[in-house]
Structure formats: structure tokens, C-alpha cells
Amino acid sequence: MTYYKNTFDQKLAAGELWLQFCATCQKFVFYPRSLCPSCWQPLTDWKPVSGRGHVHSYTIVNISVLPEFKEKTPYIYALIELEEGFRMPSSLINCPLDEVEVGMPVQITFIDRDSKTLPVFKPRERTVAEAISL
């Protein structure tokens, strides 16, 4: 396993979301990799991120071809846009299927599966600024 994947997994296991940060572009990079996808410079910096964002898009999975998810259907799989400006795909938990919506504020949480910590998201209350901008 590469050093950057180890760093990502270690931070998740500690209950934190850290992402690579390109010093040249001044952008966060997700998913972990060796080079920045914008400028092709090596990625060596890691920074913590808030884990707060909103649902950019989602789908409700009713039939899963993956055996480990067949018992969990239906579930929500979403593209989350974090406050820091990047998007990451993840499951949305603790949310009734009929309540999920684009723009819904979410917060990261972590689950353990097969001795690995995974980032997932759950609904959160809107901040005053978010409520005013509606």
C-alpha cells in the first residue's frame, strides 16, 4: 500500500478526515494520489477538513450487485460537496429515504466495516447562514 493511502486510512481510523493539499494550486485533492490532478506536482501536504458540507447529488440504491450491500438496500448513495470545495462520494446514513434532498446539510461520521474505518455522512441542522440563504 502506498504511503498516501496509509495516511488517509490512519486518519480515518482516528476519526478524522484529512486530505491532501496542493501547495502549488492551493486546492484540496480527493481521492489520495501521488500527483495533483491539476498541475501534476507531487502531493506531500495533508490538512484536516471540516467534514461539513451538503448533498450535491444522490441516488437511492434499491438493488445492489455487491453481495456485502444486498442486505442494506434500499440505501442512499450521495455525492457530498464539502465546505472546502471538493466533492466525495459516500453513503448517507440516519436519513429517511423520503427526506434526502439536494442541498441538505450533512456532517461526516465514521463506521467500521471489515476491520476498516469508512467515512459516511449524516444529516445535520442548517446553520443560521445556511437558513438565511435559502
C-alpha positions, -999 to +999 in steps of 0.1 A: +000+000+000+013+034-008+022+060+018-006+084+008-032+057+012-018+047+045-020+083+058-056+086+047-066+053+063-048+061+096-066+095+099-099+078+092-092+052+119-086+081+143-120+095+135-106+124+114-108+134+077-075+147+064-070+153+027-040+161+005-035+197-002-016+210-033+007+238-023+010+249-059-027+250-068-039+258-032-066+231-036-077+200-017-074+168-036-096+138-031-090+108-036-055+102-023-028+100-050+008+109-056+004+138-080-020+168-081-046+162-109-045+199-119-008+208-120+009+173-118+031+184-088+038+159-061+014+160-032+031+160+002+009+182+024-021+169+044-046+191+061-077+184+083-110+193+068-143+202+085-163+172+073-193+195+069-210+200+036-242+194+016-257+168-007-248+178-043-265+148-058-278+114-047-294+081-057-314+056-038-299+022-043-327-005-044-307-033-060-271-039-052-249-062-073-224-062-044-230-091-020-220-071+010-247-044+003-276-066-007-289-068+028-286-030+032-309-020+003-325+004-001-298+030+009-287+065-001-255+069-020-246+106-024-221+130-038-212+153-010-198+188-016-177+197+014-172+233+027-136+232+014-148+229-022-143+193-032-168+165-037-166+130-024-190+101-029-203+083+002-233+067+018-258+089+036-270+073+069-296+081+095-317+097+069-352+085+058-353+079+021-381+104+016-362+132+034-330+133+014-327+163-009-301+182-029-287+209-007-293+190+025-266+199+051-245+169+062-217+160+086-191+133+084-192+103+107-174+070+106-183+034+105-162+003+109-166-024+083-143-055+078-117-040+102-115-008+082-129+027+091-150+043+064-163+079+061-200+082+057-223+112+062-254+120+082-279+149+081-271+179+103-290+211+113-286+241+090-265+269+103-281+304+106-262+315+075-274+284+055-310+290+066-309+327+056-295+319+022-325+296+013 
